[in-house]
């Protein structure tokens, strides 16, 4: 017979039920149901997993984390977002503010320079696409000098060339 999986009583049954009522997201509800099941009706992880729709190993990991850290182990940030970000959005904005000031002063900010400074700041190399995504995230866009002025008149230039004295 398999080992019975038990949860420590960090929270009471009523507190878990309250969290279940106010939890959004199916996968978060599943996690709280597994905790509730392991607390009120301890059973092997395989049985708990079958009843709440989780894999046996997920139940093991979840109950172990709950027993160690309490409710904080269940209320993780979740999927997506910026879980592996090297810096917060505010830190990125302050980093890019230096280059924005240089650009306003007339200097050209290139991705190569920004990438080099970013790698120096975080301590490891990153792909150039990381820098492009960061720039896009903060509303930067590619600006390059125009090849010619918008009010250029090619006919007037040709006439000037014909009528100007040669050197």
C-alpha positions in Angstrom: 0.0 0.0 0.0 1.2 3.5 -0.8 2.2 6.0 1.8 -0.5 8.4 3.0 0.0 12.0 2.1 -0.8 14.4 4.9 -0.8 18.2 5.1 0.2 20.1 8.2 -2.5 22.3 9.7 -1.1 25.7 8.7 -4.7 26.8 7.9 -8.0 25.5 9.2 -10.7 23.9 7.1 -12.7 27.1 7.1 -9.7 29.2 6.0 -9.0 26.9 3.1 -12.7 26.9 2.1 -12.6 30.7 2.2 -9.5 30.8 -0.1 -11.2 28.3 -2.4 -14.2 30.7 -2.7 -12.0 33.7 -3.5 -9.4 32.0 -5.7 -9.5 32.6 -9.5 -7.9 30.3 -12.0 -8.7 26.6 -12.3 -5.2 25.4 -11.5 -5.1 27.4 -8.3 -8.4 25.9 -7.2 -6.9 22.4 -7.9 -4.0 23.1 -5.7 -6.2 24.3 -2.8 -8.4 21.2 -3.3 -5.4 18.9 -3.0 -4.3 20.7 0.2 -7.8 20.4 1.6 -8.0 16.7 0.7 -4.6 16.0 2.3 -5.6 17.9 5.4 -9.1 16.5 5.9 -8.9 13.0 4.3 -5.3 11.9 4.0 -4.8 9.4 1.2 -1.9 8.3 -1.1 -0.8 11.0 -3.5 -2.0 9.0 -6.4 -5.6 9.0 -5.0 -5.6 12.7 -4.2 -4.2 13.4 -7.7 -7.0 11.4 -9.4 -9.7 13.1 -7.3 -8.5 16.7 -8.0 -7.0 16.2 -11.4 -3.3 16.5 -10.7 -0.4 14.2 -11.3 0.9 12.2 -8.4 4.3 13.9 -8.5 2.6 17.3 -8.5 0.7 16.4 -5.4 3.9 15.2 -3.7 5.6 18.5 -4.6 2.6 20.6 -3.6 2.1 19.0 -0.2 5.8 19.1 0.6 6.0 22.8 -0.2 2.8 23.5 1.8 4.2 21.6 4.8 7.5 23.5 4.6 6.2 27.0 3.8 2.5 27.2 4.5 0.0 29.0 2.3 2.8 31.0 0.6 3.8 27.9 -1.3 0.4 27.6 -2.8 -0.1 31.3 -3.7 2.7 31.6 -6.2 2.7 34.2 -8.9 1.5 31.7 -11.4 2.3 31.1 -15.1 3.5 33.7 -17.6 4.4 37.2 -16.5 8.0 38.0 -16.0 9.2 35.1 -13.8 12.7 34.9 -15.2 13.2 38.6 -15.7 16.7 40.0 -15.0 15.2 43.3 -13.7 11.8 44.8 -12.9 10.1 47.1 -15.3 11.1 50.1 -13.2 14.8 49.0 -13.2 14.7 48.6 -17.0 13.1 52.1 -17.4 15.8 53.7 -15.2 18.5 51.9 -17.2 17.1 53.1 -20.5 16.7 56.7 -19.1 20.4 57.1 -19.3 20.4 56.3 -23.1 17.3 58.5 -23.6 19.1 61.5 -22.1 22.1 60.8 -24.4 19.7 60.6 -27.4 18.1 63.9 -26.5 21.5 65.5 -26.4 22.1 64.4 -30.0 24.0 61.1 -29.6 22.9 58.0 -31.3 21.9 55.1 -29.1 22.6 51.8 -30.8 21.4 48.3 -29.7 25.0 47.2 -29.5 25.9 49.8 -26.9 22.7 49.2 -25.0 23.3 45.4 -25.1 26.9 45.8 -23.8 25.8 48.0 -21.0 23.0 45.7 -20.1 25.3 42.6 -20.0 27.7 44.5 -17.8 24.8 45.4 -15.4 23.3 42.0 -15.1 26.6 40.1 -15.2 26.0 37.7 -18.1 25.5 37.8 -21.8 22.1 38.1 -23.4 20.8 37.7 -27.0 20.2 40.8 -29.0 16.5 40.0 -29.2 16.3 40.5 -25.4 17.4 44.1 -25.9 15.0 44.6 -28.8 12.1 43.3 -26.7 13.1 45.5 -23.8 13.2 48.6 -26.1 9.8 47.7 -27.5 8.4 47.1 -24.0 9.4 50.7 -23.1 8.0 52.3 -26.2 11.3 52.9 -28.0 11.2 52.7 -31.8 13.8 52.7 -34.5 14.6 56.2 -35.7 17.2 56.8 -38.4 18.2 59.9 -40.3 16.3 60.4 -43.5 18.2 59.8 -46.7 17.0 63.2 -48.0 15.0 66.1 -46.8 11.2 65.8 -47.4 11.1 69.2 -49.2 13.9 68.3 -51.6 13.2 69.3 -55.2 15.3 67.1 -57.5 14.6 69.5 -60.5 15.8 72.5 -58.6 19.0 70.6 -57.7 19.6 69.6 -61.3 19.1 73.2 -62.5 21.5 74.4 -59.8 24.2 71.9 -60.9 23.8 73.1 -64.5 24.0 76.8 -63.7 26.5 76.8 -60.9 30.0 77.8 -61.9 32.6 75.0 -62.0 35.5 75.0 -59.7 
